[in-house]
Amino acid sequence: MTLDLFAPEPQSNLLPYDGIVKDYGLILTGEQSQKYLQYFLQHLAWEQDEVFLFGKHYVTARKIAWYGDENYQYRYSGSVKKSHIWQPALFRLKQHIEQRVGHPFNSCLANLYEHGQQGMGWHSDNEGSLISAQRETVIASLSFGATRKMRFRHNQTGEVVELILHSGQLIVMRGQTQQYWKHQISKTSKVLMPRINLTFRYFFPEN
């Protein structure tokens, strides 16, 4: 299933079953998106990401920056990470998205893909600190910069949904999405410009 390659129209659910991915379309103007991109490139605390997969340690080409309500410690991809206190512009965006989505967030994982050769492999955001029996897992994802392709793949059926993400576009994953679907950012040699992806989350800090 391939979705429209042009500027996105809001859609209530991009997935055919077993989850909800709501596309809010472009929530920022082109000028606003460009200003945010340049500001975040310069002012967020970017660092290489470290992950542990099948007992092996990897340092990713993609860079990340963690922010939150406090200096929380999170267990993510097999390692413990400590968040920075909110950067003011990032916090204002969080409040804006909370009003649109109707869900609180206490943290943000920012991802920096410096060009199309940097991507993200198949994964689900199902770490224990994201999941609560009393609440559904809700992740809001806002894109800036280069247009990139995101793909969802169902764990049992193998069905794939493709989504083209534009600068200023907001999508929200909720419901059972993380239990039944994996997602990735595809690599491409055609993209030379950077992309920043802000993923607002509600984490349950470990004691």
C-alpha positions in Angstrom: 0.0 0.0 0.0 1.7 3.3 -1.1 0.3 6.6 0.0 0.2 9.9 -1.9 3.6 11.4 -2.7 2.3 15.0 -2.6 1.6 17.3 0.4 -0.4 15.3 2.9 -4.1 15.7 3.7 -5.1 14.8 7.3 -6.2 11.2 7.7 -7.8 9.7 10.8 -5.9 6.3 10.4 -3.3 5.2 7.9 -3.3 1.6 9.1 -5.8 -0.9 7.8 -6.1 -2.8 11.2 -4.5 -3.5 14.6 -3.4 0.1 15.4 -3.9 3.8 14.8 -1.6 6.2 13.0 -3.3 9.5 12.6 -1.9 12.0 10.1 -2.6 15.6 11.1 -1.0 16.9 7.8 1.2 20.0 7.8 0.7 21.8 11.1 3.4 24.4 10.4 4.1 26.7 7.5 7.1 26.2 5.3 8.8 29.3 6.8 8.1 28.1 10.4 9.4 24.6 9.6 12.6 26.0 8.1 13.2 28.3 11.1 12.7 25.4 13.5 15.0 23.2 11.5 17.9 25.7 11.5 17.4 26.5 15.2 17.3 22.9 16.3 20.3 21.9 14.2 22.3 24.5 16.2 20.8 24.4 19.7 19.9 20.8 20.6 22.4 18.7 22.5 23.1 16.2 19.6 25.1 13.1 20.3 25.7 9.7 18.7 23.2 7.1 19.8 24.3 3.8 21.4 22.3 0.7 21.2 22.7 -3.0 22.2 21.3 -5.6 19.7 21.6 -9.3 20.3 24.4 -8.7 22.8 26.4 -6.4 20.6 27.2 -2.7 21.1 26.6 -0.3 18.2 27.2 3.5 17.8 24.7 4.8 15.2 25.4 7.4 12.5 22.1 9.0 13.3 22.3 11.5 16.2 19.8 12.0 19.0 19.0 14.4 21.8 16.8 13.6 24.8 14.7 16.1 26.7 12.1 15.9 29.5 10.4 17.3 32.5 13.3 16.3 34.7 16.7 14.7 34.3 15.0 11.3 33.9 16.9 8.2 33.2 15.4 5.9 30.6 16.3 2.4 29.5 16.2 2.5 25.7 17.7 0.0 23.2 19.5 -1.8 25.9 21.3 1.2 27.4 20.5 3.8 30.1 20.1 7.4 28.9 19.6 10.7 30.8 17.4 13.4 29.5 18.2 17.1 29.4 15.7 19.7 30.8 13.4 21.1 28.1 14.9 23.5 25.6 12.4 26.5 25.5 11.5 26.2 21.8 11.0 22.5 22.1 8.8 22.9 25.2 6.6 25.4 23.3 6.2 22.8 20.5 5.3 20.2 23.1 2.5 22.3 24.5 1.2 23.1 21.0 1.1 19.4 20.1 -0.5 18.4 23.4 -3.4 20.7 22.7 -3.8 19.3 19.2 -3.5 15.6 20.2 -5.3 15.8 23.6 -2.6 13.8 25.3 0.2 14.8 27.8 3.9 14.2 27.0 6.8 14.4 29.4 9.7 13.8 27.1 11.0 14.1 23.6 13.5 12.0 21.6 14.9 14.1 18.8 16.5 12.3 15.9 18.9 13.9 13.4 19.4 12.3 10.0 22.1 14.3 8.3 21.4 12.9 4.8 19.5 10.1 3.1 22.1 7.5 3.9 21.2 7.7 7.5 17.9 5.9 8.5 16.3 3.7 11.1 15.8 0.0 10.8 12.6 -2.0 11.6 11.6 -1.5 15.3 8.7 -0.9 17.7 8.7 1.7 20.4 7.7 -0.9 23.1 10.2 -0.4 25.9 8.8 -1.0 29.3 9.1 2.6 30.3 6.7 3.5 27.5 4.0 1.0 28.4 1.5 1.1 31.2 -1.5 -1.1 31.8 -3.6 1.9 32.6 -2.7 4.0 29.6 -2.3 3.5 25.8 1.1 4.2 24.2 0.9 7.5 22.4 3.8 8.9 20.4 3.6 12.2 18.4 6.1 12.5 15.6 6.9 15.9 14.0 9.2 16.2 11.0 11.5 19.0 9.8 13.7 19.3 6.8 14.1 16.7 4.0 11.2 14.6 2.9 11.7 11.0 3.8 9.8 7.7 3.5 8.4 5.9 6.6 7.2 2.3 6.4 5.0 0.3 8.7 5.0 -3.5 8.6 2.5 -5.8 10.4 4.2 -8.4 12.6 1.9 -11.3 11.6 0.6 -10.5 8.1 3.7 -8.7 6.7 1.5 -6.1 5.1 3.4 -2.8 4.5 2.1 0.7 4.6 4.3 3.5 3.2 4.1 7.1 4.2 6.0 10.1 2.8 6.9 12.5 5.6 7.1 16.3 4.8 8.6 19.1 6.8 6.0 20.4 9.3 4.0 17.2 9.2 2.6 15.6 12.4 1.6 12.0 12.8 0.5 10.3 16.0 0.9 6.5 16.7 -1.5 5.2 19.3 -3.7 2.2 20.3 -2.1 -1.1 19.6 0.3 0.1 16.9 3.5 -0.7 18.8 2.3 -4.2 19.6 1.3 -5.2 16.1 3.4 -3.0 13.7 7.1 -2.2 13.3 8.2 0.9 11.5 11.4 2.2 9.8 12.9 5.2 8.0 14.2 4.0 4.6 17.6 5.0 3.4 18.1 6.7 0.1 21.0 8.1 -1.9 18.7 10.8 -3.4 18.4 12.9 -0.3 21.3 15.1 0.6 19.7 17.5 3.1 19.2 16.9 6.8 15.9 15.8 8.5 15.0 16.3 12.2 12.3 14.2 13.7 10.8 15.1 17.1 9.1 12.2 18.9 7.1 13.3 21.9 6.4 10.5 24.4 5.1 9.8 27.9 7.7 7.9 29.7 7.3 6.2 33.1 10.7 6.9 34.8 12.4 4.0 36.5 12.8 4.1 40.2 
